[in-house]
Amino acid sequence: MAFRFIRFFETLSLADLPLVGGKNASLGEMIQALAPKGVKIPDGFAITAEGYRYALDAAGAWERLRQALSGLDPSDVADLKARAARARRIVYEAGLPEDLRQEILAAYHRLEEKYGPDLSVAVRSSATAEDLPTASFAGQQESYLNVHGGEALLEAVKRCFASLFTDRAIHYRIDQGFDHFRVFLSVGVQKMVRADLAASGVMFTLDTETGFREVVFIEGSYGLGENVVQGTVDPDEFYVFKPTFRQGYRAVLRRKLGAKKVKLIYAQGGHASTRNVPTSKAERERFCLSDEEVLTLADYALKVEEHYQRPMDMEWAKDGLDGQLYLVQARPETVASQKKTTVLEEYRLSAPGKVLVQGRAVGTKIATGKVRVIKDLSQLPEFRPGEVLVADMTTPDWEPVMKTAAAIITNRGGRTCHSAIVARELGVPAVVGTENATEVLKDGQTVTVSCAEGDVGRVYEGEVPFTVERIDLTALPRPKTKLMLNLGNPEIAFAISLLPSDGVGLARMEFIIGEAIKVHPMALVHPEKVQDPKERQAIAELTRGYADPKEYFIRTLAEGIATLAAAFYPKPVVVRMSDFKTNEYAALLGGRWFEPVESNPMLGFRGASRYAHPAYAEGFALECAAIRRVREQLGLANVIVMLPFVRRLDEAERVLAKMAELGLKRGENGLKVYCMCEIPSNVILLAEFAKLFDGFSIGSNDLTQLTLGVDRDSELVAFDYDERDLAVKEMVRLAIEGCRKHGVHSGFCGQAPSDYPEMAEFLVECGIDSISLNPDTLLKTTRLVLEAEARLKKSSDKLEQHRGQQPQLRQG
């Protein structure tokens, strides 16, 4: 049969976008260009936009459509709803001319011949603008899943055609300035992947929150993919780091287990083609994809991005029958990739607040407003601009009011659900997946919604003050002195990496242990020694799903360190091994069974003294195993290891020997090992310590207290604690000069250069190689260092000029 209104995917490319819309053109392009490279894409066909026009022409529907939409006020929600329903009815009742019906059925039968009589298909809308072939109308029209049989297909096509006039599609076109009658609809008919028996989700070739380009970000859940797309579930999350993946390293950078409480499966009879059912406890407690499957998807994603030469947004599905992974859709990513990274907006809370609910943060902003809980579509007209929208979840029909919200909060959804996508596009903060926001928050209640604290979004009671700083990064030159960051929180690493820095000078391992792991490492090595049943139960909950509790510690720590290292790659990231004091270790789950009680933990069993000691050597082995995994399996060789509180030379030698025994030998595979220079003995014997280490980072906090003999935690003598004291500055100067003399790196990590401009100038005068700062002081200190370098250069120039004017002594 010769087809007039049908094009099979294998015959389509991006050049056909005006004919079949972006979705279908992209599927054809991928089948032609990427299937030969191993990317699996289910076959199908497109009903062209010409077929849509033909159906409406044959029914004489155009004039009635114009009348239905004439004089529409999109801000009047009730009027929009009524007119949209009328327009959809006109298109649906126009039906399909007989010759178009026969072409659709013939194309479907050809697909049946390829896949068998049990074929079911996904029927998806693919809109296009005649005069704007690059316009994207993703998410504005309907899709229908698990469509089986010719008559059911014809019905789904009519409903897709009608969905060109959903409330949100009409509103979208008005917002974008498109003529309703120059936008047409193509329909894609694609073999269904049996994800109802396995899993599905979405995938991006960047981080959707920050726009960080060097990762593939994957979300997935059990069952058909609409749950992830619409935000019905809290999905699993996976990251793969592109640069080292391309180098041949095959490892997942980071994972996050989602709740995945329901899955969408095929309905057994009845009108609905799909239905949601609860997942089992076992399904909720494990990831929906294996590491190998995550890496297969990452490989697909990189091939797609390489072909299109831009960041991409994809949908994937795993077939439960053949076990294969398929891409079912790909489109350009149009939100995070458009962020301007030259102008930085930093939102910061100015005071603490009472947290009412929390979930996943979308964006990095903060907003305050009054709560409006919306439980169904009928309540949307009650919403007022500037309110905080609170809902179980949102759908595209909610978009007209979402555009006027100060912030958005939902019970359900992950970072790529409908609420999150729209919030990013609008630039408003959203907290999704809170589980109980509609129960806890009340209409009229004032709240502050904060997405400026990492992956966790928090909703605070009342109006919590916050600040916003906007900086044009292009106007800020880089100083000669390297400025690095103190950073321990992997959740904010991608965002912080956009700041103009030279890497991470101090990554505190104890932050990851305390915040993400929560368990004392020795309690994972020897759980039998934990005598409190409640603590044992809490540890069992955290380590559920791990065959060996030690693997929980190693993997969680490795993922945290790897995220920091990936964010700044290939810049150096200096990771300090754990530096809890005994009282801090004891506060971890199970910790009190392994830690002594000391009268002065600040000067007790801490730092390097623990690492080779029998009381902690097995815990140190877990820390080293995590570092090895980051460097060797993920290829993040920019990680430098740093040892804290090294009191004596023989202690340093013992710890370095222990590290070598555990597979971290200084110098092998480019491994550098630094030492914290924070004890007077480090400065006095720097020439000897420099033989053992590649560099030093001066820790001003401990060096000050140990030089002046002041307990920095004691309020009684706090007035005597000052990094600017002459004795402390002399220690710092000697350390920097010693590093330069012996050819090792000198760094400084501490608050002093940010708090005191004269300290920044002093460090620059001494010739420090790098200064490591907290992110919130980086820009301020950059300016201070630039000013100090300029003054020093001016003084140096004047000195040289003065020398040049001196009379020369006559020889003779």
N, C-alpha and C positions, 0 to 999 in steps of 0.2 A: 504493500500500500504506500502510495506517495503521501507524505505528510506536509500539510500547509501550516499547521499551528503547533506542531510538536518538534522539539529538538532533543535528541539524546545527548546525555552529558558528554559522551566521548567526542561529540562534534562541536562542543562549545569551548570558548576561550574568553578571556577578559574583553576582547574586542566585541563580544556579543552582549555586553552589559546593557546597552539601551534596549535590547530585545527581550532579555530574560532576567534583568535585575542582577544586583551584585551577588546575591547568595548563589544563584544557579550558575552564573558566569564563572564564579570562583570554583565551584565543584567541577565544572568542565575543565577549567584550567589545571586543576590539581590532578584530575584523572589523566590528562594528556601529558603533563610535565613531571608529576611527582610519583604517580603509580609505578613508572619504570624504575624509580629510585627506591622502591620498597615501602612507600607510604600507602597503606590500605584505605581505600575509599569505596563505599557501597555504590553500586551503579544505579542509574535511574534516568529520568527525562524531565524536560521542562515544557510546560504549556506556555507559549510565548505571550507577551503583553499584547501582541496583535490579536490573539485569541480572546483576551478580555475585551478589547475594543469591539471585536466582531460580535461578541455576545450582546453587548449593550446596544450596538448599532441595530442588530436584528430585532431587538425588543423596543427600539425607540425610547430608550430610557434616559437619554442625556438631559432633555429639557426638564423632566420631572426631578432629576437629581439637582439641577441648578436651582429650581424652585425650593427644594428642600433645604438648601444651604444658603439661600439668599438672605442677606442681612443678619447673619449669625454673629452673636456676641460671645466669644469664647470664654469670657470671664463669668458668664451666667451658666453655672454648672447644670442647672435643671433644663435650660433651653438647649444647651449642647447635647445633653443626653437624649432629649426627645427628637431633635433633628437628626442626630446620628442614627438612632433606631429607624427612623423613616427612610434615610438614605440606604441603610443596609437591607431593609425590606425591598426597596426598589430593585437593588442589584440582585438579590437572591431570587426574587420572583421573575426576573428577566430570564432565568434559566439558561440552558445551553442549546444552541442550534444543533440539529440532528447531525450534520456533518462534523461539527466539533466533538460531539459525543462519541461518534464512531472512531475518530482519530485517537481520542483519549483511551478508549477501550482497546483499540488495536495496539497502542504503545504498551499498555498494561499487560496484554497477553504476550507480547514479545518479552517483557521482563519476566513473566511467569515461565516462559520456555527456558530462560537462563537459570532461574533460582528454584523452580518447582512449584507445584500447585498450592503449597502451603504459604506462598508468598504473602507477606503483609508489608505495607508501605507507610512511610511518613509523608504527609502532604503538607508542604510548607509554603507560605507566601514569600514572594521575592519582588518587592516593589522597585519601580524605576521612574525617574523623571525624564521625560522626553528631551527637555532642553538642558538638563543637568545630569548627564550620564554618570557622574561620579558621586551623586547624592546617595547617602545611606539611610535606609528607613528601617534598620534592624529593630525588632521588638515591637513594632507598631501594629503589625497584623497578626492573624492567628495561624497556628499550626495544629495539625491533627495527626495523632499517632495510632499505630496498630490498625490501619485501615485495610480491610481484607475484602476482596471481591470488587467487581466492576461497578456495581450500583452504589456501593458504599463510597468508592472513589469519586464518582460523579457528584455525590452529595457533598463530600468534603471540598471538592473544587469550587462548587457554588458558594459554600460558606467562606472559603478563602477569598474569593472575589468580593464578597460582601464585606469582609473584614477590612477592606481598604477604607471603610468609613466607620471604624471604631471611634469612640470618643477621643482616645488619646492620639490616634492617627490624624484626625481632623485638627486637633489642637497643635500637634507637632508641625503640621504643614503650615498652619497660620503663623506659628512662631518663627519658622524658617523662611517664610516668605514664598512658599510654593503655591502655585495655582492647583486647586483640587482637580481640575480637568486636564492637567498636563502631566499628572502622575498616574501611572498605570500599574497593573499587577500581572506578574508572571507567577506560575505555580510550579514548585518543584515536587516531583514524585520520586522518592528514593527508597530503596529496599530498607526495611527496618532491620537494625541490628538487635539481636535478642539480648539487649542489656537488662531486660526484666529478669533474666536468669543470672546476671553478673553485676556490672557496675557501669557508670558513665559519669560525665562531668564536663568541665570547661578547662581551657588551657590558654595561657598568655605567654608571650615571649618577653615580658618585662614584669616588674612588680607593680601590681595595680594601684597600690597606695602611693608610692613615691615616684613612680616612673623610672626606677633604677633598671637599666637596660641589660644587665649582665646575668639575669636569671631567667629560667623557664618556671612559671608558676602554674601549678596544677591543682584543681579542686575536683573531688570525686565523692560519690556516694553509691550505695547499692540501688539497683533498679534503673528505670528509664531516666533520662537526663533532665526532664522538665523540673524535677524537684530542686536540682542545683541551680538551674537558670532562674527559676521563679523565687528561690529562697525559702522553699518549704522545709528544707533540712539544713542542719549545721554540718557541712561536709568535712572530709579529711582534706588536709593541705600538704603539698609537697613543693620543695624548691630544688632545682638542679642548676648548678653554676656553669654557665656557658663556656668561659675561657678554658677551664681545665677539662671539661667534658670534650671539647674539641681536641685537646691534647691527648686524649685517650684514657683519661681517668673516668672510671665508671662507678660513681657513688652518688647517693642522694645527699644534698646539702643539709636539708632540714625537713622535718615532718611535724604535723600537728594533728592529733586524733580528734575527729569531730564526733558529735553525738549520734548522728545518722539514725534518728528515732523511727523514721518510716521509709518505705521504699515504694516506688511506683511500678506496678506490674500490670499485665494485661487483665482486663475484666473477663470473667467467665459469664458470657451472655449478658443480657440487659442492654440498655441504651448506651451507657458509657463504654468507651473503648479501653479505658485504663482506670485503675483504682489504687489508692494508697493502703498499704498494710503495715503493721508494726514490724520492725526488725527484731531479730532475736538478741538476747544479751551477748551471745558470742560474737554476733556480727558487729554490735556496737563497740565491743572491746578490741576489735582488730581493724587494721587498715583495709580499705576496700581494694587496694592494689599492692602487689609485691614490689620490692625495689626494682626488680628486673623489668616489670611492666612500666613503672614510672620512667625508667631510663629509655625504654622503647618509645614512649610518648614524647620524651624530650628530644629524641632523635628525629621523630616526625616534625616536631615544632621547629627545630633548627633548619630542617630542609625546607619547610614552608616559608620561614622568615627569609632564608637565603634566596628563595625563588622570587618572593615579592619585594625584597629589599626594603622592608619596613616592619615595625612591630605588628604582631598579628594576634587576633582573638579567635580561638577555635573551640569547637565542641567535639568530644570524643566519646566512644562507646565501646565496651567490651562485649563480645558475643558469648553468651553462656553455652552455646552449642559447640562452636569450633574453637573457643578460647582465644580468638584473635582480637587485636585492638584495631579500631577503625577511626578515622576522622570523618565526621559527618557534616562538618561545616567549617568554613574559615573566612574571616573578614578582616580588614585592617582595624587595628586598635586605634580608637579616635579620642580617648580621654587622657589617660596617663601620659601617652607619648606626646601630647600637645602642651604639657606643662612647661612653663618658662622657668628654666633652672638658673637664669642669670639674675633674677630678682627673688630674693629669699624672704619668705614670711615666717617669722618665728613667733608662735603663740606660746605663752607661758602663764600658768596659774600663779597668782601673787600670794595666795594664802591657802591653807588646807581647808577641806570641807568634808561634810558627812556624805558618804557614798550611799545612794539609794539603790541603784542597780548598775550592773556592768555587763559588757559583752565585747564584741569585736569592733575595734575602731575603724572607721572609714574616713580617710582624709587626716589632716593634722591640725584642724582648727578647733576653736572653742566658741560656743555661743550660749546666750542666756535667753530664756523666754518662758511663757506660760504654757503649761501642758494642755493639749487637747487630745483626749483619747477617742480614736475613731475605730469602731468595731465592725462596721459594714459600710457599703457604698452609700446607703441612704443617709448617713450622717455627714457626708463630705460637704454639703452646703453650709454646715455649722462652723467649718474651719475658717479662721481669720488669719490674714497675712501676719507673719512675725511670730506665730505660735509654734510650739514644739509639737510636731506630729508624733503621736504614739499609737502603734497598731500592732496587731499580731504579726502581720506581714503586709506588704503592698503588692499591687499588680499594676500593669500599665494604665489601667483606668483611673488610678489615683494621681497620675502625673500632674494634672492641672493644679491641684492644691499643693503637691510636693514642691512645686516651683516657687511657692510663696512662704514655705516653712523656714523658720530660723534654724531648725535641726530636726533630725528624724531618728526615732527609736523604735525598734521592732523586737518582738519576742523571738522570732525565728529568722533564719537566714545566715549565710556565710558572706565572705568578702566579695563575692561576685553575684550575689542575689540581685533581684530587681531593685530593691531599696538602695543597695550599695552602689550599683551602677548609676542610678539617677542622681544620688547624692554627690558622687564624684563629678558627674557632668555639670551639676549645678554649683559645685563648690561649697556645699553646706556640710557640716559635720553630721555623721550618722553613727549610731551605736546599734549594731544588729546582733541577733542571737542572744538577747538578754534573758530569755525564757519567761520572765514574769513582769515585764514592764507595765503591761496593761492592768495588772492587779495592784502593783505597788504605787504607781503614779496616778494622781487624781487631777481631774479637770480644774484649771485655774491655778494649779500649784506652780510656783516659780522654781525653775531648775537651771543648772548650768551643765551643759553637755560638753565634755572635754575629750577630744581625740588627739591631744598633744602629748600623750604620755606613753607612746609605744603602741603595741598591738591591742592592748586592753583599752576600750573606751569606757569612761565612767560618767555617770549621771549624778551630779551633786545636788544636795538640797539647797534651795535658795540661790541668791546671786553671789557667786564666788568671783572676786576680782581677778582680772587677768590682763596681760599686756600683749601688744603686738608690735614687733619690730620688723620693718621692711628694709632690706639692704640690697643695693645694686652691686652684685659681686664683680661685675666687669670693671667697676670703678675702683676696685681695691687691688693695688699691686701686691706682689708677693715679696716678703723680706728675704734676705740672704740666710738668716737664721731659720732653720727648719722649725715650723710650728706644727706640733702633733696634738693628738687628743687623748684625754683620759676617758675610757669608755668601758663599761662592763655589761651593758644591757643590749643583747643581740636584737631585741625587738625594735630598737630605734636605729640600728646600724645603717640600713639602706638610706634612711632619711638624712642621718648625720653625715654620711659619706659625700653628700652634695656640698657640704661646707668646704671652703678652700683650705685644705690641710695637707700635711705631708705624711699622713698615716696615723697610726695609733701608738703612742709612746707608753701607754700603760693600760692594758686590758686586765682587769681584776678578775681572776678566776673565781674568787670567793663569791662574787656577785651571782654568777651562774649557778654555783653550788647552792647558795642560799635561796635564790628566787625560783629556779627551775627544778633543781634536784631535791632539795629540802631534807635529804637524808645524810647522816654522817657516813662517809665511805666505809669505815670499819664496821658499821652496822649492816652493811650489805655483804661484806666479806665474812663476818661472823654473826649472822642474825640470832644464833642461839644464845648469845650473851645479852641480848636485849630482854630484860626481865619483866617489863611492863606490857601486859596483853594489849592495851590500847595502842601503844606505840608499835607493837608488832603488827597489829591489824592495819594501822595507817601505812606502814612500810609495804605491807602486802598489797594494799590497794594501789599504791604508786607504781609498784613493780609488776602488777598483773600483766600478763601477755609476754613477759620475758622469761625465757627458760632458765636464765641465770641472773639473779639480782644485780650482780656486778656489771652485766651488760647494760642495765638501765643507767647506771652512773656513767659508764664510758660513752654510750651513745648520746645521752643528753648533754654531757659536757662537750663532747666533740662537735655536736651540732651547734651549740652556742658559740664556741670558739671559731668554728668554720664560718658561721654567718658573719662574725666580725671580720675575719680575714678576707672573705669574699667581697664584702662591702667596699674594702679599701684596696683590693688587689690591683696591681702588683706592689703597692706601697707597703712598707714594713708595718707589721702589727706585733708589738711586743707584749707577750702574754706572761704575766707574773703568776708563778705557781701559787697555790693557796696560801694566804697569809692571815687566816683567822687566829685570834688568840684562843686559849683553852676555854674561856667562858663563852666565847662565840661558837666554837665547835660544839660545846656541850648543849647549846640551845637548838642544834639541829636534831631531827628525829633520831632517836637512838644514841645521841651523842653523849649523854651523861654517863653511859655505861663504859665509856672508853677514855674519858678525859679526867685528869687530876683537878683538884680544887687548889688554885694558887692564890696567894695573897696579892701578888702583883703580876697579873697575866701579861701586861705590856712588856715586861722584861723576863718573861718565863719561857715556857715550852712552845715556841712559835718559829715560823719561818724555816730556814734550812736545817735547824737543829732537829726538826721532826722527821725529815725525809728519809734519812738512813737509820733512824732509830727504830728498834723492834716494835715500839708501841704504835707506830704509824707507817712503817715501811710498806705494808700491803696497801694502805690507802694511797700512798705516793705512787705505787705501781699503777693504780687505776688512772691517776692524773696523767702519768706518762703515756699510758695506752691511748688515752684520748688525744694527746698531742700527736702521737705517731699516726693515728687514724686520719687526722686533719692533714698532715703533711704528706703521708704516703698514699692513702687511698683517695683523697680528694685533690691531691696535687697542690695544696696551698703552702708552698715552700716560703711564702713571705712571712710566716710565723716565726718569730724569734722568742726563745724561752728566756725568762728572767727569774733569778732566784732572789727571794727577799731575806733580809735580816741574817746575812752571812757573817757570823761573829769572828771566825778564825780561819786561817789558811787551811789547816788540816780538815776542818769541817767542809770547806769548799771542795777539797780534793775527794773526800768521802762521797759527797753528794754527786759530783760529776762522775765518779766511778760507778755509782749506783745507776745513774741515768744511762751510762754507756751499756751497762749490763741489761738495762730494760729497753735497749734499742735506740736510745737518743744520745749518740756519741757526738760531741762537739766536733765540727768540721766535716762530718760525714753527711753526704747529700746536702751540703751547703748549710747545715745547721749552725746557727750562731747562738751563743748563750751569753746573756748579760747578767750583771749583778746589781742589785740595789745598793747604792752607796749612801747608807743612812746611819752608819755606826762610825764613831771616830777611828776605830781600828781600820776601817776600809780606806780612809784617807791617809792615815799614818803609813800603812803598808801598801799603798796603791801600786807601787812598782812591782810588788810580789803578786798581788791580786791580778794585776794586768796580764800576768803570764798565764792565768787560768781562764780569763774571760775576754770576750770580744768587745765589750763595752760596759758602761756604767750609767745608771740613771740615779741622779741625786734626789733622794727623798727628803724634802725639806722638813716634813713634820717630825719624823723620828730623829733626824740629824740635829734639829734645833733642841729637842728635849734632852737628847743625850749629851750635847755639847754644853748646854746651860744647866743640866741636872734638874729640869723642870718636868713634872708630870703634866702633859698637855690635857689630861682629862680632869685635873683638879682645879676647881673654881678658886680655891684659896690662893694658889700661886700663879693663876693664869696671867696676871699682870706682868710676870717675868718672862712669859713665852713670846718671843718676837724673832721672826726669821731675819729681820734686818739688823740684829745685834752684830757688833763688829766681829765677835768670835765666830759666829755662825757664818758670816760672809767670808771670813778668812778660810774657814773649812771648805766652803764652796769653791773659792778661788783656787786653793791648793788642789782640790779634786780635779777641776777643769784643766789646770796646768799639767797635772800628772797624766791625765788622759792624753793630752796633746803630745806630751813628751814621749809617751810609750806607744803612740799610734793606735789608740783604741777610741771608740765612740764615747762622747760625753753628752748626757742628756739631763734634763731637770724636770721633775714632775712634782707639782705642788701649786697651791693657790697663790703664793706670794707674788709672782709676776703680774697676776690679774688684779690683786688688791692694791699693790704698791707699784706705781710707775717706776720709782727709783730702783726697784729690784729687777724689773725687766731690763732697764738700762745697764745695771750692774752685770747681769748675765751676758748681755751682748758685749760689753766692754771686756769681760773675761774670755770671750771667744767660745762660748758654749756652742755645741753643734746643733742641739735641738732643745726646745722647751715644749713640754706636754701639758695641756690645759683642759679644763672642763669645757664641754662644747658651748655652754652659755657665755663663756668669757673669751672665746677664740677671736671673735671679730674685734672686740675692744683691745685685746692684747696685741693683735696684729697691728693695729694703729700705733700702739705704744712702742712696739719693736721697730716699726718703720721710722718713727720719729727718733728713736735712739740711734738707729743705724745712720740716719741722715745727720744727726748732730756729731756722731763720731767721725763720719766722713768729712764733714765740714772742718772739724778740729784737725783731722789728719791732713786735709788739703792746706789749711793755714800753716801747719807745722812744716810741710814740705815747701810751701812758698817762702816761709821765713828762712829755712835752710838755704834755699836758692839765692836769697839776698845777702847771705853772709860773705864778707870779703875772703878771698882765697889766700892762704899763706904762700908767700913766695919761697920757692926752693932755691937754694944756692949756697 
